[in-house]
Amino acid sequence: MPVDTLVEVLRYLIEHYWGRYAGWPDLLVHRDNEFMLVEVKSAEDKLRAAQLKWMRGNHERPHLPFKLVEIAPQLFVRSGLVSRPDSMHEIA
């Protein structure tokens, strides 16, 4: 994250900390000179009021790169095993 962006985020928080500290995304993803904040939700998970407030606030200021990602259950086959998020089953 560029230093000027970090300074802007800290100013944003300091100006109204108790109104802005909650709802921040789960992850800060960084590659090369780029970064993005990411909120991860499962198919059953819903955005909380604080998260919606953060997204609206970020749109106005400080305009941080942001993505909302929904994780869907998938079936993976590896080494004769079927892997699901909740269990492992051997396949014939």
N, C-alpha and C positions, 0 to 999 in steps of 0.2 A: 504494500500500500504506500503510495507516495506520501512524503512527510506533510505536504500541504493539505492533503485529504485527511490525514490523521488529525492534524490541528483543527480542521473544520469540524470533524466528528466530535472532538473533545469540546470545542466551543458550543456546538449544538447541544451536547449533554449538559454542560455547565449552566447554560442559560436557563434551563428548566429541568433539572435532573429528575425530580420526583415525577414529573409528567412524561419523561422520555426514556427512563431506564429500562422499562419492561417491553417485551414484545420483539426484541431484536432476533434476527434469524439465527438458525442453529449453527451454520458453518461460514467460515471465511475461507474461500477457495482462492488459491494464488498459483499462477503459472507465469513464468518469465516476468514481464513487467505489468501484468494484468491481474485484477482481482475481482471477485464477485461475492456478494453475500447470498446465501442459499437457505431457504426454509424448506425442510423436508417433512412431508406428511404421508401417512399411509392412506390407503383407500377409505378407511373408516375414520380417520382423524380429520378434525375440522379446525379452521383458523379460530383462535381466541380473539376476543375484543381488543386486547393489547397488541396483538399481531396486526390486526387490521388497522389500528391506530398508527402503528409504526409504518406500515406500508403507505398510508395516506400522508403521514408526515415526511417520509423519505421522498415522496413525489414532489412535495413543496420545497424541501430542503433537508438534507444535504445532497440529494440526487445520487445516492450510491448505487452502483450496478447491483441488481437484485434479480433473483429467480426463485419462483415457487416450483418445487419438484414433488410430484406424487409418486410414491413407490408402490408398484403393483406386485402382488405375489406372482412368482414365476416358477416353473418347473425346470430344474437343471439335472442333467444326467452326467455323472462322472464315475468312472471306474466301477461300473456295475451297480451304482447306488443312485436312487432318485432322491434328490435333495429338495425339500420344501422348507420355507421359512420356519415352520413349526415342528418338522420331524424329518427323519431319514428312514427310507424304506429300501430294502434290498430288492433288486429286480432279477428275474430269472434269465 
